[in-house]
């Protein structure tokens, strides 16, 4: 969703050391609503959240069986995903367990952990 909160222009990508950026297919959506309208109706969405829900903790990201075409959705680092979305789709919530008093990971680390687990399950890391 816009605004992204970071830049993806050539200078920013180069400074971040993303030498694989040319291999990434980037699709930006102005809003969550427009993203929802664009995704295939048969796709599976996994909503990553660091918050517990009224029904308890989200599923552990290691328990999810990722499939090609799945969408992994993360919110802003400061506020996460919208509360209404989480409340409407508790069966899609996924979390990364945290030890002890640690509240959550930063967004980049959470995305890395989840994406690499999905890639591992899909046998894409060879």
C-alpha positions in Angstrom: 0.0 0.0 0.0 1.1 3.5 -0.6 3.0 5.3 0.7 5.6 2.5 1.1 7.7 4.2 3.7 10.9 3.5 1.7 12.2 4.2 -1.7 12.7 1.6 -4.5 14.4 4.0 -6.9 17.7 2.9 -8.5 19.8 4.9 -5.9 18.1 3.4 -2.9 18.2 -0.2 -4.3 21.9 0.1 -5.1 22.7 1.6 -1.7 20.9 -1.4 -0.1 23.1 -3.8 -2.0 20.1 -5.4 -3.8 22.1 -6.8 -6.7 19.3 -9.2 -7.5 16.7 -6.4 -7.9 16.5 -6.9 -11.6 15.3 -10.4 -11.0 12.4 -9.3 -8.9 8.9 -8.7 -10.3 7.6 -5.8 -8.4 3.8 -5.0 -8.5 2.7 -2.1 -6.4 -0.9 -1.5 -5.4 -2.2 1.8 -4.3 -4.3 0.2 -1.6 -5.1 -3.1 0.1 -8.5 -3.0 -1.6 -6.9 -2.8 -5.0 -4.5 -5.6 -4.2 -7.5 -7.8 -3.2 -9.3 -7.0 -6.4 -6.2 -8.0 -8.5 -5.4 -11.4 -6.9 -6.9 -14.6 -8.3 -9.9 -15.8 -6.3 -8.3 -19.2 -5.8 -5.1 -17.8 -4.3 -4.3 -18.4 -0.6 -3.4 -15.4 1.5 -1.3 -15.5 4.7 -1.6 -12.5 6.9 1.5 -12.1 9.0 0.9 -10.4 12.4 2.8 -10.0 15.6 -0.5 -9.6 17.5 -2.7 -12.1 19.2 -6.3 -12.2 18.2 -9.5 -12.7 20.2 -9.2 -16.4 19.1 -5.6 -16.6 20.4 -2.3 -16.7 18.7 -2.0 -16.9 14.9 -0.7 -20.1 13.3 3.0 -20.6 13.5 4.7 -19.8 10.2 6.4 -23.2 10.3 3.0 -25.0 10.4 1.8 -23.4 7.2 2.0 -25.5 4.0 3.0 -22.9 1.4 2.0 -23.5 -2.2 2.9 -21.8 -5.5 0.7 -18.7 -5.9 0.3 -18.0 -2.2 0.4 -14.4 -1.0 2.4 -13.5 2.1 1.0 -10.2 3.4 2.8 -8.0 6.0 1.7 -4.7 7.4 3.7 -1.6 8.2 6.4 -2.0 10.7 4.9 0.7 13.0 1.3 -0.5 13.1 1.0 -3.9 11.3 -2.0 -4.9 9.3 -5.4 -3.2 9.8 -7.3 -4.5 12.8 -10.4 -4.9 10.6 -8.6 -7.2 8.2 -7.3 -9.3 11.1 -10.7 -9.5 12.7 -12.4 -10.5 9.4 -9.9 -13.2 8.5 -8.6 -14.9 11.7 -8.1 -18.2 9.8 -5.5 -16.5 7.6 -3.3 -15.2 10.4 0.3 -16.3 10.7 2.8 -15.4 13.3 6.5 -15.9 14.0 7.0 -17.1 17.6 9.2 -14.9 19.8 11.2 -16.0 22.8 10.6 -14.5 26.2 10.1 -10.8 26.5 10.9 -10.0 22.9 7.7 -8.5 21.4 8.4 -8.8 17.6 11.0 -8.7 14.9 11.5 -5.8 12.6 9.7 -6.0 9.3 12.7 -6.9 7.1 13.7 -9.8 9.4 10.1 -11.1 9.6 9.7 -11.0 5.8 13.0 -12.8 5.3 12.2 -15.6 7.7 8.7 -16.2 6.2 9.9 -16.0 2.6 12.8 -18.3 3.1 10.6 -20.9 4.8 8.1 -20.7 1.9 11.0 -21.0 -0.6 12.4 -24.0 1.4 9.1 -25.8 1.3 8.7 -25.1 -2.4 12.2 -26.6 -3.0 13.4 -23.3 -4.6 16.7 -23.0 -2.7 18.9 -25.4 -4.6 
